[in-house]
Amino acid sequence: MELRAVKCFYTQRDGLVELEDDVLSIVRQVKDIYSDRVKVHWEPTTGHYVFVESSEDGSEKLIFTTAELDGRALDRLIASDSRSRGYEDAYDKAERDQDRAQEAIDKDHMQRITDVGEQLHWVFHSGGRIFVPRSVDA
């Protein structure tokens, strides 16, 4: 086991100390797995470790807090990561399924309109009589 000194800094704005490393190297392991997407802070007023995720829009979202920074916290973080488990959002899946179904309906309607349009084009250019159905579905 490699022992390292804790490197940190204090930010006046939010009062959190961002950890660079710790004795058990949990912070380093988090950085190895998630790079800068997940950070570990220490909250001096409560004495808890705070795991936060940096989103693409620049905001930070709380993942969880814990009193002990050990292997259990790393296991909890990995277990909470829906991306690593191949999680698929049911709402997004339903939206994609609905989009595919609507696309098939639109394609079918476009084909029917195209067929009727081609018949009308032929009739107009041939000078013949026109049979107009009551609906496109007829």
C-alpha positions as CSV (number, residue, x, y, z in Angstrom):
1,M,0.0,0.0,0.0
2,E,1.3,3.4,-1.0
3,L,1.0,6.2,1.5
4,R,0.8,9.7,0.2
5,A,0.3,13.1,1.7
6,V,-3.1,14.7,1.3
7,K,-2.9,17.7,-1.1
8,C,-5.8,20.1,-0.9
9,F,-7.0,23.6,-1.3
10,Y,-9.7,25.7,0.3
11,T,-12.2,27.6,-1.8
12,Q,-13.8,30.7,-0.2
13,R,-16.8,30.5,-2.4
14,D,-18.2,27.2,-1.4
15,G,-16.1,26.3,1.6
16,L,-15.1,22.9,0.3
17,V,-11.6,21.4,0.2
18,E,-11.0,19.4,-3.0
19,L,-8.8,16.4,-2.3
20,E,-6.0,15.6,-4.6
21,D,-5.1,12.3,-2.9
22,D,-5.6,10.5,0.4
23,V,-3.9,7.7,2.4
24,L,-5.9,4.9,0.7
25,S,-5.6,6.6,-2.7
26,I,-9.4,6.5,-3.1
27,V,-9.3,10.0,-4.7
28,R,-6.6,8.9,-7.2
29,Q,-8.7,5.8,-8.1
30,V,-11.7,8.0,-8.6
31,K,-9.7,10.3,-10.9
32,D,-8.3,7.2,-12.8
33,I,-11.8,5.9,-13.5
34,Y,-13.8,9.2,-14.0
35,S,-11.0,11.8,-14.8
36,D,-12.3,15.2,-14.0
37,R,-16.0,14.3,-14.3
38,V,-16.2,13.2,-10.6
39,K,-14.5,15.1,-7.8
40,V,-14.1,14.4,-4.1
41,H,-14.4,17.3,-1.7
42,W,-14.1,17.5,2.1
43,E,-16.7,19.6,3.9
44,P,-15.0,21.1,6.9
45,T,-18.2,21.9,8.9
46,T,-19.6,18.4,8.9
47,G,-16.3,16.5,8.4
48,H,-17.9,14.5,5.5
49,Y,-16.5,13.6,2.1
50,V,-18.6,14.9,-0.8
51,F,-18.7,13.2,-4.2
52,V,-19.8,15.6,-6.9
53,E,-20.2,15.2,-10.7
54,S,-19.2,18.0,-13.1
55,S,-21.8,18.2,-15.9
56,E,-21.2,19.5,-19.4
57,D,-22.9,22.8,-18.6
58,G,-20.4,23.5,-15.9
59,S,-22.6,22.9,-12.9
60,E,-21.8,20.4,-10.2
61,K,-24.3,17.7,-9.0
62,L,-24.2,15.9,-5.7
63,I,-23.7,12.2,-6.0
64,F,-23.4,11.3,-2.2
65,T,-21.7,12.2,1.0
66,T,-19.9,9.8,3.4
67,A,-18.2,10.0,6.7
68,E,-15.4,7.6,5.8
69,L,-13.3,7.7,2.6
70,D,-12.4,4.1,2.1
71,G,-13.1,1.3,-0.4
72,R,-16.8,1.2,0.4
73,A,-17.2,4.7,-0.9
74,L,-15.4,3.8,-4.1
75,D,-17.6,0.7,-4.5
76,R,-20.7,2.8,-3.8
77,L,-19.7,5.3,-6.5
78,I,-19.1,2.6,-9.1
79,A,-22.4,0.9,-8.2
80,S,-24.2,4.2,-8.6
81,D,-22.8,4.9,-12.1
82,S,-25.6,4.0,-14.4
83,R,-23.4,4.4,-17.5
84,S,-21.0,1.6,-16.5
85,R,-23.9,-0.8,-16.0
86,G,-25.3,-0.3,-19.4
87,Y,-28.4,1.3,-18.0
88,E,-30.9,2.5,-20.6
89,D,-33.5,5.1,-19.6
90,A,-37.0,3.7,-20.1
91,Y,-38.3,7.1,-21.1
92,D,-35.7,7.6,-23.8
93,K,-36.3,4.1,-25.1
94,A,-40.0,4.7,-25.3
95,E,-39.4,8.0,-27.1
96,R,-37.1,6.3,-29.7
97,D,-39.6,3.5,-30.2
98,Q,-42.4,6.1,-30.7
99,D,-40.3,8.0,-33.2
100,R,-39.5,4.9,-35.2
101,A,-43.3,4.0,-35.3
102,Q,-44.2,7.5,-36.4
103,E,-41.6,7.4,-39.1
104,A,-43.0,4.1,-40.4
105,I,-46.5,5.6,-40.5
106,D,-45.3,8.8,-42.3
107,K,-43.4,6.7,-44.8
108,D,-46.6,4.6,-45.5
109,H,-48.7,7.7,-45.9
110,M,-46.1,9.3,-48.2
111,Q,-46.1,6.2,-50.4
112,R,-49.9,6.2,-50.7
113,I,-49.9,9.9,-51.6
114,T,-47.1,9.3,-54.2
115,D,-49.1,6.5,-55.8
116,V,-52.3,8.6,-56.1
117,G,-50.2,11.6,-57.3
118,E,-48.6,9.5,-60.0
119,Q,-52.1,8.3,-61.2
120,L,-53.4,11.9,-61.3
121,H,-50.3,13.1,-63.2
122,W,-50.9,10.4,-65.8
123,V,-54.6,11.2,-66.1
124,F,-54.0,14.9,-66.5
125,H,-51.4,14.5,-69.1
126,S,-53.3,11.8,-71.0
127,G,-56.6,13.8,-71.3
128,G,-58.7,10.9,-69.9
129,R,-61.3,10.8,-67.3
130,I,-60.4,11.1,-63.6
131,F,-61.6,8.7,-60.9
132,V,-61.2,10.5,-57.6
133,P,-61.6,8.2,-54.6
134,R,-63.3,9.5,-51.5
135,S,-60.1,9.2,-49.5
136,V,-56.5,8.2,-50.0
137,D,-57.2,5.0,-48.1
138,A,-59.8,3.8,-50.6
